[in-house]
Amino acid sequence: MKHIRIAAACAVALGLTAAVAGCGSSGGSGGSGDSKTVTLVTHDSFAISKPVQKEFEKESGLKLKILKGKDAGSAVNQAILSKDNPQGDVFFGIDNTLLSRGLDQGLFQPYEAKGLDKVPGALQLDKDKHRATPVDYGDICVNYDRKYFADKKLDPPKTFADLVKPQYKNLLVTENAATSSPGLGFLLGTAAQYGDDGWESYWKKLKANGVQVVDGWEQAYYENFSGAGKGDKPLVVSYASSPPAGVLELKPQPKEAPTGVATGTCFRQIEFAGLLSNAGNAEGGKKLIDFLVGKSFQEDMPLQMFVNPAREDAKLPEVYTKYGEKIDDPQTLAPEKITENREQWIKTWTSQVVK
């Protein structure tokens, strides 16, 4: 089911010292310097439609080779370890939770992509040096089961503060921040909301209010969440794009999605592409980055990977605009702040919430 891509598209490896993922053969264009081929190194959930890929190849005169690793964190780790002899020319899929690590390690060389004037400045986290080009974004948010709350005649929660209220006791399931991308995103959202001195206190209240923690998104969404499976939890940490994805294959499509989004609980993730240092075909890599922020790919991407295009002028599919939620004020954290605190936050969270 396509909806599974939502979780994987934003996935990060939380244990960055884990075994390196194999991203395919080591003979990428970075090693061969083949000027007729451009190689994209990415995570396992990258997707592009065949017509759009053919469009790039026709316009550029290049053959596009795609090397997929596992999740984004493993792929980033592999790219850093092989940066002196990279497997490809462009890396796509490093997000704002990992960006500063990649930049500090010299993973990318500068390139200012064409079309950046159509990308909001808030997404351009490296706009002074242009080593990382924003391609898409998504929002991790609490989703709710509309039927449950209608049947109970209870208003669904809207904010982080709502989730610790007595009326929502034992209703929320979230993913483990040490093993899951949305779980980490939810933790980062609370850190952004309540600050260094407040997020631990918030989680104590959330634990006292009966939050359930499971290993990953698929388990939480399909096994524990009443809005998508047979679970008994009407609240789940998922994505703002979950409602439109959930109705995509329903026929006939309902007037509204069975699930809603608590818009005051969201944390924004941004994915970037970068021209790899020591790329064998740097000129081809530049053309590919231009294409990734071009309208054809940007408008193809939402129903391929269930993420939002970075370009402001890219048209969204009707299913997005009809069933989705536009998150105007998500929580964010600077990549440097995440890098500085991530491991300690996870360690503290685990000791407090899981153990």
N, C-alpha and C positions, 0 to 999 in steps of 0.2 A: 504493500500500500504506500502511495506517495507520501502520506502524512509522516511516515517514519523519517523522511529526509529532513523534516523540520528540526528534529533533535540532532541529527548527525551533521547538518550543515553548519551548525554553530558549535560543534563538539570541540572540546579541548582536552588534552592529556594533562591531568592534574598532578601526576607524578612525573615530572620532567626528567627524572633520572632513570625512567623505565627503559626497557629494551627498545632499541631503535627499530622503527618499522621499515620493512623493505618497500621501497617505492618503485619497484620495477628493476629492470636491468640497469647496470651502472653506465651503460653506453649511451646516455642521453646526449643532446646536442651540445651540452657543456663540455663533453669530452671530445666529440668529433669535430665541432666547429662547422657543421653542415649548414651552408648558407641558404639551402633550399628548404630546410626544416626548422621550425621553431617549436620548442618543447616547453610545455606547461607542467609544472610540478604542483600537485594539489592534494587535497584530502579525498577520502573515498566517496563523498557525496556531491562532488562537483558534477554538474550536468549541463549539457548544451544540446539543443535540438540539432538534428542533422542538417536541415536547411540553413540554419544560422552558421554552423561550422563551415559549410560549403561556401557561404557568402564571404566569410573571412578569407578562406583559402583562395577564392577567385580574385578578391580585391587585392590581396597582398602578394599573390604569386607564391605563397609558402604552404607547405604541408604542416598541419597542426598535429603534433604528437602530444598525447596527454598521459602523464605518469601519475597514477593515483597511489597515495599511501593509505594509512589507516585514518584515524581521526586527525584533526588539525594539529593538536599538540605533538603527536608523534611525528607528523610530517614536518613540522617546524624543527623539531629536534634533529631529524635526519638531515634537513637542509643546512642547519648550522654546522653539523659535524662534517659535511661534505662541501662546505662553502669554497674551499680552495680548488676543488675540481667538481663543480656542481653537476647534478644530473640533468639540468635543463637551463632554460633561459629566464623564465618568469616563474615566480611562486605566487600562487593564489590561495588564500584561506587563513592567513595569519590574522588574528582578531585583536581587539583592544585589550584583552586580558593577557596577551602574550607579546604585543607589539614592541614594547620597550626592550624586551629580552632580545628579539631579533635585531633591532637597531643597534643595541649595545654590542652585539657580536659581529657587527659589520656584514650582515646577511645581504643587504641590498646596496646597489649603487644609485645615485640620484638620476631621476628622469621626470620631467614635468610633462604629464600626459596632456594630449589634446582633449578638450572637452571639460577640463576641470572647472571652467567658469560656470558650468551647469551643476556643479556639486556644491552643496552648502558648506560653508566654512566650518561648521560644527562637526562635520564628518572628516575634515582634513586635519588629522592629528599630527601630521608631519609636514605641514604646508610650507615651513621655512626651508626645508631641505629636499622635499619631494622624493624621499626614498620609498615611501609607502603610499599607494594610490587607493583611496576608498572606492570600493566596488558595490557593496551592498550593506544593509543593516537589518537587524531584527530586534524585537523586544521580548524579553523573558518576563512573563506576567502570570499572576494567578488567574486561572480560568474557573468558571463556575457552571454548574448544571442548572439550566434555567427551569426545568421541570421540577426539580427538588424544591427550589426556593418558591416557585409558584404554588406548589402543593402545600407547603408549610406556611404560606402567606408571610414569608420572611424576606426582607430586602437583602440582596446579596451584598457582600462586603465590597468596598470601593478602594480602600487604602490599607497600608501596612498597619496603621493603628486599629482599624476595624478588626483585623484578624485575631487580636488578643482579647476581644470582647466576649463576654460569657455566652452570647447567643450563637457564637461560632465554635464553641468548644467541641473538640473531637471531629471537626469537619474537614480539616486540611491535611493533604498528603504532599510532601515535597521530596525531592531527590537528595541523596547524600552529596554534600558539597565537596567531599574528597574524591568522589568517583563519577560525578555527573556534571555536565556543562550547565544545564538549567539550574541544578542545585547550587552550583557555584555562583551563577548569575543572581539567584535569589539572595544568597548571602551577601554578595557585593551590593545589591540594591539596598539591603538593610544597613550596611556599613555606610553607604552614601547618604541614606536618609537620617540615620541617628548619630553618625560620626564615631570617632575612635572611642569616645567615652560612653556611648549609648547603645551600641549594637548588641553588646553582650547582655545587657539588662533586658533588651527587647526579646532576645532569644530565650531568656529564662522565663519570661512571661508567655511566650509562644509555646514553649515546652509544657508549662503548667496548664496551658489551654488545650493540650492534647494533640499537638502536631505529630503526625506519623512520618517517619523517614524510611525511604526505601532506596535501593541501590541506584536505579536509573529511571530515565524518562519513560521508556516503553512499559516498564512494570507499573509505574505510578499512573500513567494515562490509561492504559488498556486493562489493567488488573484491579486497580484500587479506586479509580475515578468513576463515579456513577454516571457521568455524562457520556462516557465512551465505552464502558464495559459493564461488568457485573459487580463492580466494587460498591462500597458503601460510603465513599468520601465524595461529597458534592463540590469540593474545592481541590484544585491541583495546580502545582507550578508547571506551567507549560509556556506557550508562546502566543503573542497577539495574532499570529497568522494561523493558529489552530482552528478557530471557527470557520474561516473560508475553506481551509483544507478539508475540514470535516464534512462539508456539504458538496464537495467537488464531484463525487461519484454518486450522489443521491439523485434518484429520478422518481417522481419530479422533485425539483429542488424546493425546500420549504420557504415560507415567508421570512423566517429568521433562522439563524443557526441554532442548534440545540444547546450550544455552549456560549457563554459570554465572557468578557474580559474585565477584571477589576483594574481599571486603568491607572489607579494610584499605587500600583504595586510593581511597576515595570522597571527593568534595567536594560539599557540599550547595549547591544553588541554590534560592532562594526567590523566587516571583513575587508582586507586589503590585498592588493597585488603589488609585487615589487620586482624590479629588474635585478636578477641575481648577480652578485659580484662574481667576476670572472666568467660571465656567461659566454658560451661559444659563439652565439649569434645574437649579439646585443642589438643590432639594428632590427632584426626580426622580432626580438623581445619588445622593443619600443612599439612596433606596429601592433603587437598583440595587446599590450596594455592600453593603447589607444582604442582598440576594438572592444576591450572589456568595459570601458566607460562610454562606448558609443551606444547609440539608441537601439540598434538591432539586438545586441546582447542584453542590454539593460531591460528591454521589454520582453525578451525571451525568458529571462531568469526567474520571475516570480512563480510561474507554474512548473518550472524545472526544479528549483531548489527551495521554494517557499520562503524567499527572503525579499526584502524591498529594494528596489533599485536606488542607487546613490544619486542618480541624476534627477533633478527636480522636474525636468520636462519629459521624463519617460512615462508613458501611459500604463496604468495598472489594469489588469484584467477586470472585467465586470464583477466576477466572483469576489475579488478583493474589496472593491468599493461597496458592494452590496452587503457583504457579511462581515467584513473586517472592521477593526477598530483602529483609528488613527491616534497614535500616542503622541500627544503634543509636548508633554513635559516629563520624559522618562528620567530616572536616576542615571547618573553617569559618574565615572571616576577617571582621573587621568591615568594613562598607562603606567607612568612612573610610580604613582601611588599604589596601583595594583601590584606591580612587581615588588615593591618594597615590603608590602604587607601580606601578600597572598598566602604564602606558606604558613605564617604565624596565625593568620585569621582562620585558616582551615584547621590547624592543630588545635587552637582554642575552641573553635566551634565543635570539633569532634569530641573533645573531652567534656564539653558542657552538654551537648545535645544527644550524642549517640551513646557515649559510655555511661 
